[in-house]
Amino acid sequence: MRTKSEMTGELKQMLRDVLAAKRAGESYSRLARAHGYVDGYMRAVLEAGLMSRAELLAIVTAEREREGGPAMRTLDELDGRAA
């Protein structure tokens, strides 16, 4: 059986692959399939009780921030102006 850190690492890699494919402009069918793999993996981990929903959300949030920055920014941060 895999350890929690191995499962976390595998999920992070799967998310990175999906985000990279989206950034690269992959076709809808490839993106949908990749999302399906990630969703299925997270569901299996959740139903098996190996990780909590909060843990999974934290991993997804961290990977999205790593790829595209924080979800919310002020307009001043976006255009470089000081308030």
Contacts in CASP RR format, 6 or more apart in sequence:
PFRMAT RR
TARGET T0000
AUTHOR 0000-0000-0000
METHOD contacts of the structure
MODEL  1
MRTKSEMTGELKQMLRDVLAAKRAGESYSRLARAHGYVDGYMRAVLEAGL
MSRAELLAIVTAEREREGGPAMRTLDELDGRAA
2 10 0 8 1.000
4 50 0 8 1.000
4 51 0 8 1.000
7 45 0 8 1.000
7 50 0 8 1.000
7 51 0 8 1.000
8 51 0 8 1.000
8 59 0 8 1.000
10 41 0 8 1.000
11 38 0 8 1.000
11 41 0 8 1.000
11 42 0 8 1.000
11 45 0 8 1.000
11 56 0 8 1.000
11 59 0 8 1.000
12 59 0 8 1.000
12 62 0 8 1.000
12 63 0 8 1.000
14 34 0 8 1.000
14 37 0 8 1.000
14 38 0 8 1.000
14 41 0 8 1.000
15 38 0 8 1.000
15 59 0 8 1.000
15 60 0 8 1.000
15 63 0 8 1.000
15 64 0 8 1.000
16 63 0 8 1.000
16 66 0 8 1.000
16 67 0 8 1.000
17 34 0 8 1.000
18 31 0 8 1.000
18 34 0 8 1.000
18 35 0 8 1.000
18 38 0 8 1.000
19 63 0 8 1.000
19 64 0 8 1.000
19 67 0 8 1.000
20 67 0 8 1.000
21 30 0 8 1.000
21 31 0 8 1.000
21 34 0 8 1.000
22 31 0 8 1.000
23 67 0 8 1.000
26 34 0 8 1.000
42 56 0 8 1.000
45 51 0 8 1.000
45 56 0 8 1.000
46 52 0 8 1.000
46 53 0 8 1.000
46 56 0 8 1.000
61 71 0 8 1.000
64 71 0 8 1.000
65 71 0 8 1.000
74 83 0 8 1.000
75 81 0 8 1.000
76 82 0 8 1.000
76 83 0 8 1.000
END
